[in-house]
Amino acid sequence: MTIDSNIIIAYLAGDLEVKNTLSNWQLRGLPLFLSTVVETEVLSFPKFTPEELQFTLKFLEENFISIPFSREIARIAAKLRRDCRIKFPDAAIAATAIYTDTPLVTRNIKDFKKIPNLKILKI
């Protein structure tokens, strides 16, 4: 599964459905991928206290496989931007899901629904 930033934010806000779903996937041994673009979005929240930032850093490092924004992913994202006219962060996150051949787990279906061959899972 490739996880979108809104899922991470929901988890950190205490959303039980998201917490239970992610925990279930971890228990089943499913890999949980996180684009470095998602990490950037989550970690740039300006109102984090130093303690919240440390907690979030540790949470991301311990629970997700970080997928760097590589040349290969950049080329997929560029094609998505050309073909689907979507914003860079959405293209980069979708490209990560395509690259890892996993569904994109998001609550923001509208920004991704026009991308062909992208599997989307809403929780």
C-alpha positions in Angstrom: 0.0 0.0 0.0 1.2 3.5 -0.8 -0.1 5.9 1.8 -1.2 9.5 1.1 -0.5 12.4 3.5 -4.2 12.7 4.5 -4.1 9.2 5.9 -1.0 10.0 8.0 -2.7 13.2 9.2 -5.8 11.3 10.1 -3.8 8.7 12.0 -1.9 11.4 14.0 -5.3 13.1 14.8 -6.5 9.8 16.3 -8.8 8.5 13.6 -9.7 5.0 14.8 -10.7 3.7 11.4 -7.3 4.7 10.0 -5.4 3.4 13.0 -7.1 0.0 13.0 -6.7 -0.4 9.2 -3.0 0.4 9.2 -2.4 -1.8 12.3 -4.3 -4.7 10.5 -2.2 -4.3 7.4 1.0 -4.3 9.5 -0.1 -7.5 11.3 -0.7 -9.1 7.9 2.8 -8.2 6.8 1.7 -5.8 4.0 4.4 -3.3 3.1 3.3 0.3 3.7 5.1 2.7 1.4 5.5 6.4 1.9 6.7 8.8 -0.8 9.3 11.3 0.4 6.9 13.9 -1.0 4.3 12.7 1.6 7.0 12.9 4.3 7.7 16.5 3.2 4.0 17.4 3.3 3.5 15.9 6.8 6.7 17.2 8.4 6.2 20.7 7.1 3.2 21.3 9.4 4.1 24.7 10.9 2.3 24.2 14.3 4.2 21.1 15.4 5.7 21.4 18.8 9.2 20.0 19.1 7.8 16.9 20.8 5.1 16.4 18.2 7.7 16.7 15.4 9.9 14.1 17.2 7.0 11.7 17.6 6.0 12.1 14.0 9.5 11.5 12.7 9.8 8.3 14.8 6.3 7.2 13.7 7.1 7.6 10.0 10.5 5.9 10.3 9.3 2.9 12.3 6.1 2.2 10.4 6.7 3.0 6.7 9.1 2.1 3.9 10.3 5.4 2.6 10.4 5.6 -1.2 12.7 8.4 -2.5 11.6 10.6 -5.4 13.9 8.9 -7.9 14.5 9.7 -11.6 12.2 6.8 -12.5 9.4 8.1 -10.3 10.0 11.6 -11.6 9.5 10.4 -15.1 6.2 8.7 -14.2 5.1 11.8 -12.4 6.0 14.0 -15.3 3.9 11.9 -17.6 1.0 12.0 -15.2 1.2 15.8 -15.0 1.3 16.1 -18.8 -1.5 13.6 -19.4 -3.8 14.3 -16.5 -3.1 17.9 -15.7 -2.6 17.4 -11.9 -0.5 19.2 -9.4 3.1 18.1 -8.7 2.6 16.6 -5.2 -0.4 14.5 -6.4 1.6 13.4 -9.5 4.6 12.4 -7.3 2.4 10.5 -4.8 0.5 8.7 -7.6 3.7 7.9 -9.4 5.1 6.3 -6.2 2.0 4.0 -6.1 2.4 3.1 -9.7 6.1 2.5 -9.3 5.5 0.2 -6.3 2.5 -1.4 -8.0 0.4 -0.9 -4.9 -2.9 0.8 -4.3 -2.9 4.5 -3.2 -4.6 4.7 0.1 -6.2 8.2 0.3 -9.3 10.1 1.4 -8.9 12.5 -1.5 -10.3 10.5 -4.4 -11.1 13.5 -6.6 -7.5 14.5 -7.1 -6.5 11.0 -8.3 -9.6 9.6 -10.1 -8.5 10.8 -13.5 -5.3 8.8 -13.5 -5.6 5.6 -15.5 -4.2 2.4 -14.1 -3.9 3.9 -10.6 -5.5 1.6 -8.0 -7.2 3.7 -5.2 -8.3 2.6 -1.8 -10.3 4.9 0.4 -10.4 4.5 4.2 
